[in-house]
Amino acid sequence: MISLRVLVMTCALTIGACTTNPAYNTVSGGVAGAAAGALIGCVVTGPACPAGAAAGAVIGGSAGAGTGLVTTPPQSIPYYYPEW
């Protein structure tokens, strides 16, 4: 069972990745997804931990990178006030 501490840290990493820079969101989403996928793959496969962790990292990394890229908010347009 996932502990509350792990859940809070995962949420904090996810919320911290909300920037307007698509490259940063893609990389951070991929890294977080790969770490989570490796952890889940290792836990699920048990004795075959290296193979499960590698497969989980590939799946989680690609899903996290895609999600980070797609969920990038649009850049805000600064207001321009002319000097009269």
PyMOL CGO cylinders between C-alpha atoms (Angstrom):
from pymol import cmd
from pymol.cgo import CYLINDER

trace = [
    CYLINDER, 0.00, 0.00, 0.00, 1.24, 3.45, -0.86, 0.3, 1, 1, 1, 1, 1, 1,
    CYLINDER, 1.24, 3.45, -0.86, 2.05, 5.53, 2.19, 0.3, 1, 1, 1, 1, 1, 1,
    CYLINDER, 2.05, 5.53, 2.19, 0.75, 9.04, 2.63, 0.3, 1, 1, 1, 1, 1, 1,
    CYLINDER, 0.75, 9.04, 2.63, 4.29, 10.44, 2.47, 0.3, 1, 1, 1, 1, 1, 1,
    CYLINDER, 4.29, 10.44, 2.47, 4.88, 8.99, -1.01, 0.3, 1, 1, 1, 1, 1, 1,
    CYLINDER, 4.88, 8.99, -1.01, 1.52, 10.28, -2.22, 0.3, 1, 1, 1, 1, 1, 1,
    CYLINDER, 1.52, 10.28, -2.22, 2.21, 13.81, -0.94, 0.3, 1, 1, 1, 1, 1, 1,
    CYLINDER, 2.21, 13.81, -0.94, 5.68, 13.89, -2.53, 0.3, 1, 1, 1, 1, 1, 1,
    CYLINDER, 5.68, 13.89, -2.53, 4.28, 12.68, -5.86, 0.3, 1, 1, 1, 1, 1, 1,
    CYLINDER, 4.28, 12.68, -5.86, 1.63, 15.39, -5.82, 0.3, 1, 1, 1, 1, 1, 1,
    CYLINDER, 1.63, 15.39, -5.82, 4.22, 18.02, -4.93, 0.3, 1, 1, 1, 1, 1, 1,
    CYLINDER, 4.22, 18.02, -4.93, 6.42, 16.98, -7.86, 0.3, 1, 1, 1, 1, 1, 1,
    CYLINDER, 6.42, 16.98, -7.86, 3.47, 17.01, -10.22, 0.3, 1, 1, 1, 1, 1, 1,
    CYLINDER, 3.47, 17.01, -10.22, 2.26, 20.44, -9.15, 0.3, 1, 1, 1, 1, 1, 1,
    CYLINDER, 2.26, 20.44, -9.15, 5.79, 21.83, -9.31, 0.3, 1, 1, 1, 1, 1, 1,
    CYLINDER, 5.79, 21.83, -9.31, 6.00, 20.96, -13.00, 0.3, 1, 1, 1, 1, 1, 1,
    CYLINDER, 6.00, 20.96, -13.00, 3.27, 23.41, -14.06, 0.3, 1, 1, 1, 1, 1, 1,
    CYLINDER, 3.27, 23.41, -14.06, 5.29, 25.99, -15.98, 0.3, 1, 1, 1, 1, 1, 1,
    CYLINDER, 5.29, 25.99, -15.98, 4.77, 27.63, -19.36, 0.3, 1, 1, 1, 1, 1, 1,
    CYLINDER, 4.77, 27.63, -19.36, 7.99, 26.10, -20.70, 0.3, 1, 1, 1, 1, 1, 1,
    CYLINDER, 7.99, 26.10, -20.70, 7.09, 23.00, -22.76, 0.3, 1, 1, 1, 1, 1, 1,
    CYLINDER, 7.09, 23.00, -22.76, 10.66, 21.62, -22.71, 0.3, 1, 1, 1, 1, 1, 1,
    CYLINDER, 10.66, 21.62, -22.71, 10.84, 21.76, -18.92, 0.3, 1, 1, 1, 1, 1, 1,
    CYLINDER, 10.84, 21.76, -18.92, 7.41, 20.14, -18.55, 0.3, 1, 1, 1, 1, 1, 1,
    CYLINDER, 7.41, 20.14, -18.55, 8.33, 17.37, -20.98, 0.3, 1, 1, 1, 1, 1, 1,
    CYLINDER, 8.33, 17.37, -20.98, 11.61, 16.56, -19.24, 0.3, 1, 1, 1, 1, 1, 1,
    CYLINDER, 11.61, 16.56, -19.24, 10.25, 16.77, -15.71, 0.3, 1, 1, 1, 1, 1, 1,
    CYLINDER, 10.25, 16.77, -15.71, 7.18, 14.73, -16.65, 0.3, 1, 1, 1, 1, 1, 1,
    CYLINDER, 7.18, 14.73, -16.65, 9.39, 12.10, -18.26, 0.3, 1, 1, 1, 1, 1, 1,
    CYLINDER, 9.39, 12.10, -18.26, 11.71, 11.86, -15.26, 0.3, 1, 1, 1, 1, 1, 1,
    CYLINDER, 11.71, 11.86, -15.26, 8.86, 11.68, -12.75, 0.3, 1, 1, 1, 1, 1, 1,
    CYLINDER, 8.86, 11.68, -12.75, 7.00, 9.16, -14.90, 0.3, 1, 1, 1, 1, 1, 1,
    CYLINDER, 7.00, 9.16, -14.90, 10.10, 7.00, -15.30, 0.3, 1, 1, 1, 1, 1, 1,
    CYLINDER, 10.10, 7.00, -15.30, 10.73, 6.98, -11.56, 0.3, 1, 1, 1, 1, 1, 1,
    CYLINDER, 10.73, 6.98, -11.56, 7.14, 6.11, -10.76, 0.3, 1, 1, 1, 1, 1, 1,
    CYLINDER, 7.14, 6.11, -10.76, 7.04, 3.46, -13.49, 0.3, 1, 1, 1, 1, 1, 1,
    CYLINDER, 7.04, 3.46, -13.49, 10.27, 1.86, -12.28, 0.3, 1, 1, 1, 1, 1, 1,
    CYLINDER, 10.27, 1.86, -12.28, 8.94, 1.73, -8.74, 0.3, 1, 1, 1, 1, 1, 1,
    CYLINDER, 8.94, 1.73, -8.74, 5.63, 0.20, -9.79, 0.3, 1, 1, 1, 1, 1, 1,
    CYLINDER, 5.63, 0.20, -9.79, 7.35, -2.24, -12.15, 0.3, 1, 1, 1, 1, 1, 1,
    CYLINDER, 7.35, -2.24, -12.15, 9.71, -3.39, -9.43, 0.3, 1, 1, 1, 1, 1, 1,
    CYLINDER, 9.71, -3.39, -9.43, 6.93, -3.84, -6.89, 0.3, 1, 1, 1, 1, 1, 1,
    CYLINDER, 6.93, -3.84, -6.89, 4.67, -5.73, -9.29, 0.3, 1, 1, 1, 1, 1, 1,
    CYLINDER, 4.67, -5.73, -9.29, 7.23, -8.13, -10.73, 0.3, 1, 1, 1, 1, 1, 1,
    CYLINDER, 7.23, -8.13, -10.73, 8.80, -9.09, -7.40, 0.3, 1, 1, 1, 1, 1, 1,
    CYLINDER, 8.80, -9.09, -7.40, 11.78, -11.39, -8.03, 0.3, 1, 1, 1, 1, 1, 1,
    CYLINDER, 11.78, -11.39, -8.03, 12.24, -10.19, -11.61, 0.3, 1, 1, 1, 1, 1, 1,
    CYLINDER, 12.24, -10.19, -11.61, 12.73, -6.62, -10.37, 0.3, 1, 1, 1, 1, 1, 1,
    CYLINDER, 12.73, -6.62, -10.37, 15.30, -5.37, -12.94, 0.3, 1, 1, 1, 1, 1, 1,
    CYLINDER, 15.30, -5.37, -12.94, 13.20, -6.40, -15.92, 0.3, 1, 1, 1, 1, 1, 1,
    CYLINDER, 13.20, -6.40, -15.92, 10.01, -5.01, -14.40, 0.3, 1, 1, 1, 1, 1, 1,
    CYLINDER, 10.01, -5.01, -14.40, 11.70, -1.78, -13.39, 0.3, 1, 1, 1, 1, 1, 1,
    CYLINDER, 11.70, -1.78, -13.39, 13.10, -1.24, -16.88, 0.3, 1, 1, 1, 1, 1, 1,
    CYLINDER, 13.10, -1.24, -16.88, 9.76, -1.87, -18.56, 0.3, 1, 1, 1, 1, 1, 1,
    CYLINDER, 9.76, -1.87, -18.56, 7.97, 0.34, -16.03, 0.3, 1, 1, 1, 1, 1, 1,
    CYLINDER, 7.97, 0.34, -16.03, 10.50, 3.13, -16.54, 0.3, 1, 1, 1, 1, 1, 1,
    CYLINDER, 10.50, 3.13, -16.54, 10.05, 3.08, -20.31, 0.3, 1, 1, 1, 1, 1, 1,
    CYLINDER, 10.05, 3.08, -20.31, 6.27, 3.10, -20.10, 0.3, 1, 1, 1, 1, 1, 1,
    CYLINDER, 6.27, 3.10, -20.10, 6.13, 5.66, -17.29, 0.3, 1, 1, 1, 1, 1, 1,
    CYLINDER, 6.13, 5.66, -17.29, 8.72, 7.93, -18.89, 0.3, 1, 1, 1, 1, 1, 1,
    CYLINDER, 8.72, 7.93, -18.89, 6.97, 8.07, -22.23, 0.3, 1, 1, 1, 1, 1, 1,
    CYLINDER, 6.97, 8.07, -22.23, 3.58, 8.61, -20.60, 0.3, 1, 1, 1, 1, 1, 1,
    CYLINDER, 3.58, 8.61, -20.60, 4.96, 11.31, -18.30, 0.3, 1, 1, 1, 1, 1, 1,
    CYLINDER, 4.96, 11.31, -18.30, 6.77, 13.14, -21.11, 0.3, 1, 1, 1, 1, 1, 1,
    CYLINDER, 6.77, 13.14, -21.11, 3.66, 13.10, -23.29, 0.3, 1, 1, 1, 1, 1, 1,
    CYLINDER, 3.66, 13.10, -23.29, 1.48, 14.30, -20.45, 0.3, 1, 1, 1, 1, 1, 1,
    CYLINDER, 1.48, 14.30, -20.45, 3.93, 17.05, -19.53, 0.3, 1, 1, 1, 1, 1, 1,
    CYLINDER, 3.93, 17.05, -19.53, 4.01, 18.30, -23.10, 0.3, 1, 1, 1, 1, 1, 1,
    CYLINDER, 4.01, 18.30, -23.10, 0.25, 18.19, -23.64, 0.3, 1, 1, 1, 1, 1, 1,
    CYLINDER, 0.25, 18.19, -23.64, -0.65, 19.87, -20.35, 0.3, 1, 1, 1, 1, 1, 1,
    CYLINDER, -0.65, 19.87, -20.35, 1.64, 22.88, -20.78, 0.3, 1, 1, 1, 1, 1, 1,
    CYLINDER, 1.64, 22.88, -20.78, -0.45, 26.01, -20.17, 0.3, 1, 1, 1, 1, 1, 1,
    CYLINDER, -0.45, 26.01, -20.17, -0.30, 28.75, -22.80, 0.3, 1, 1, 1, 1, 1, 1,
    CYLINDER, -0.30, 28.75, -22.80, 2.08, 31.61, -22.21, 0.3, 1, 1, 1, 1, 1, 1,
    CYLINDER, 2.08, 31.61, -22.21, 0.44, 34.75, -20.90, 0.3, 1, 1, 1, 1, 1, 1,
    CYLINDER, 0.44, 34.75, -20.90, 0.62, 37.84, -23.07, 0.3, 1, 1, 1, 1, 1, 1,
    CYLINDER, 0.62, 37.84, -23.07, 1.96, 40.83, -21.15, 0.3, 1, 1, 1, 1, 1, 1,
    CYLINDER, 1.96, 40.83, -21.15, -0.20, 43.89, -21.22, 0.3, 1, 1, 1, 1, 1, 1,
    CYLINDER, -0.20, 43.89, -21.22, 1.20, 46.92, -22.95, 0.3, 1, 1, 1, 1, 1, 1,
    CYLINDER, 1.20, 46.92, -22.95, 0.29, 50.37, -21.74, 0.3, 1, 1, 1, 1, 1, 1,
    CYLINDER, 0.29, 50.37, -21.74, 1.50, 53.09, -24.10, 0.3, 1, 1, 1, 1, 1, 1,
    CYLINDER, 1.50, 53.09, -24.10, 3.03, 56.18, -22.60, 0.3, 1, 1, 1, 1, 1, 1,
    CYLINDER, 3.03, 56.18, -22.60, 0.89, 59.16, -23.54, 0.3, 1, 1, 1, 1, 1, 1,
]
cmd.load_cgo(trace, "trace")
